[in-house]
Protein backbone atom coordinates (compact mmCIF):
# COMPACT_ATOMS: atom_id res chain seq x y z
CA UNK A 1 0.00 0.00 0.00
CA UNK A 2 1.20 3.47 -0.78
CA UNK A 3 1.36 6.34 1.69
CA UNK A 4 -1.76 7.85 0.13
CA UNK A 5 -3.85 4.77 0.88
CA UNK A 6 -2.52 4.60 4.43
CA UNK A 7 -3.65 8.21 4.82
CA UNK A 8 -7.10 7.45 3.38
CA UNK A 9 -7.41 4.47 5.71
CA UNK A 10 -6.36 6.57 8.73
CA UNK A 11 -8.90 9.27 7.90
CA UNK A 12 -11.66 6.66 7.44
CA UNK A 13 -10.89 5.07 10.80
CA UNK A 14 -10.77 8.50 12.43
CA UNK A 15 -14.15 9.48 10.96
CA UNK A 16 -15.69 6.21 12.11
CA UNK A 17 -14.24 6.68 15.58
CA UNK A 18 -15.59 10.23 15.79
CA UNK A 19 -19.04 9.01 14.75
CA UNK A 20 -18.87 6.23 17.34
CA UNK A 21 -17.82 8.71 20.00
CA UNK A 22 -20.80 10.91 19.20
CA UNK A 23 -23.18 7.95 19.45
CA UNK A 24 -21.77 6.93 22.83
CA UNK A 25 -22.56 10.24 24.57
CA UNK A 26 -25.27 9.74 27.22
CA UNK A 27 -28.73 11.08 26.36
CA UNK A 28 -28.89 13.23 29.51
CA UNK A 29 -25.87 15.26 28.32
CA UNK A 30 -27.43 15.87 24.91
CA UNK A 31 -30.67 17.13 26.46
CA UNK A 32 -28.95 19.50 28.90
CA UNK A 33 -30.14 23.11 28.28
CA UNK A 34 -26.59 24.45 27.88
CA UNK A 35 -25.80 21.79 25.25
CA UNK A 36 -29.00 22.52 23.35
CA UNK A 37 -28.36 26.27 23.44
CA UNK A 38 -24.73 25.87 22.31
CA UNK A 39 -25.70 23.49 19.49
CA UNK A 40 -28.18 26.07 18.20
CA UNK A 41 -25.34 28.57 17.65
CA UNK A 42 -23.04 26.23 15.69
CA UNK A 43 -24.74 26.70 12.27
CA UNK A 44 -24.76 30.48 12.76
CA UNK A 45 -21.04 30.51 13.51
CA UNK A 46 -20.23 28.28 10.55
CA UNK A 47 -22.31 30.42 8.17
CA UNK A 48 -20.68 33.61 9.48
CA UNK A 49 -17.23 32.12 8.97
CA UNK A 50 -18.12 31.05 5.43
CA UNK A 51 -19.43 34.52 4.57
CA UNK A 52 -16.32 36.15 6.03
CA UNK A 53 -13.95 33.89 4.11
CA UNK A 54 -15.82 34.20 0.82
CA UNK A 55 -16.47 37.93 1.21
CA UNK A 56 -13.13 39.23 2.41
CA UNK A 57 -10.47 36.71 1.36
CA UNK A 58 -8.52 36.41 -1.85
CA UNK A 59 -6.15 33.52 -1.47
CA UNK A 60 -4.29 34.22 1.74
CA UNK A 61 -4.95 37.97 1.74
CA UNK A 62 -7.79 39.99 3.23
CA UNK A 63 -9.29 42.31 0.62
CA UNK A 64 -12.10 44.83 0.56
CA UNK A 65 -13.64 45.09 -2.88
CA UNK A 66 -17.02 45.05 -4.64
CA UNK A 67 -18.10 41.98 -2.68
CA UNK A 68 -18.37 44.15 0.43
CA UNK A 69 -20.98 46.35 -1.27
CA UNK A 70 -22.94 43.25 -2.25
CA UNK A 71 -22.74 41.91 1.31
CA UNK A 72 -23.96 45.21 2.71
CA UNK A 73 -26.94 45.26 0.32
CA UNK A 74 -27.71 41.64 1.21
CA UNK A 75 -27.54 42.44 4.94
CA UNK A 76 -29.93 45.37 4.61
CA UNK A 77 -32.36 43.35 2.51
CA UNK A 78 -32.15 40.44 4.92
CA UNK A 79 -32.95 42.81 7.77
CA UNK A 80 -35.95 44.09 5.76
CA UNK A 81 -37.05 40.44 5.26
CA UNK A 82 -36.92 40.58 1.47
CA UNK A 83 -37.31 37.20 -0.31
CA UNK A 84 -34.05 35.33 -0.75
CA UNK A 85 -33.99 35.34 -4.56
CA UNK A 86 -34.56 39.09 -4.69
CA UNK A 87 -31.82 39.62 -2.11
CA UNK A 88 -29.42 37.42 -4.06
CA UNK A 89 -30.05 39.21 -7.36
CA UNK A 90 -29.75 42.66 -5.75
CA UNK A 91 -26.49 41.75 -4.01
CA UNK A 92 -24.98 40.32 -7.21
CA UNK A 93 -26.14 43.34 -9.23
CA UNK A 94 -24.65 45.74 -6.68
CA UNK A 95 -21.30 43.95 -6.70
CA UNK A 96 -21.29 43.92 -10.51
CA UNK A 97 -22.17 47.63 -10.67
CA UNK A 98 -19.39 48.54 -8.24
CA UNK A 99 -16.90 46.49 -10.29
CA UNK A 100 -18.10 48.14 -13.50
CA UNK A 101 -17.64 51.58 -11.98
CA UNK A 102 -14.07 50.67 -11.11
CA UNK A 103 -14.44 49.97 -7.37
N, C-alpha and C positions, 0 to 999 in steps of 0.2 A: 504494500500500500504506500502511496506517496504521502508527502506531508499534507497536501491539500485534503485528502480523504481522511486523514487523522484529525485534521481541524474540523471538517464537516461532522465527523462522528462525535467529537468532543462537544460541539455546539448542540447537536441533537440530544446527547445525554444531558447536557446542562438544561436545555429547554424542558425536557421531560421531568427532570428533577425539580425545576422551578414550579411546573404545573402540579406535581405531586405534593410539593410543600404547600402550595395554595389550597389544595384539597384537604390537607391534614390539619388546617387551622380549626380550632373548636368553634362551633356555631355561636356560642355566647360572646366570643370576641368579635365576630362579624356583625352581630346585632347591637353592639355597644354604641350609644349615641355619638361618641367622639369619632369612632371608626366610620359610621355612616356619614357624619358631617364632613369628615376629611375626604372620603371617597367621592363625595359630590363635587368637590373642588378640583379633582384631578383632571377631568376633561377640559375645564376652563383654563387651567394652567398650561396644558398641552396645546390647546388652540392658540392661546396668547403667545406661546413660544414659537409656534409655527408661523403666525402672522409676523412676529418680530423678525424671524430669520428670513422669511420670504420678502418682507417689506423693506428691510434696512441692510441686507447683506448682499455683497457682490463678491463671491469667492470667500476670501478671508478678511475682507475689508468692510467696514461699516460705511454706507453711503446714504445720502439724502438726495433723492431725485424725484421724478414725476410720480413714482409709486406712493410717495408720502401724500401728495395731493389726492390721489385716488383713495387712499386709506382714510383720509380726513373726511372726504365726501361720503364714503361708506359708513363711517362712524356716525356722522350726523343723520344720515338716512336710516340707519339702524335705530338710533335714538328716537326718531320720528315714526318708527314702526312701519316703514315702507316695505312693500313686498320684496322678497329676496332677489328675484330676477330684475326688477327695476333698479334695485340698489347695485347689483352687479354690473349692469349696463352703464349706469351713471358713473360708477367708479372707474370702469375701463375707459369710458369716453373722456372723463376728466384727465386721467393719466395720459391718454393719447393726445389730448389738446395741449397739455403742458409740454409734452415732448415736441409737438409740432411747433409750438411757440419758442422753442429753444431752451426750455427749463430743465 
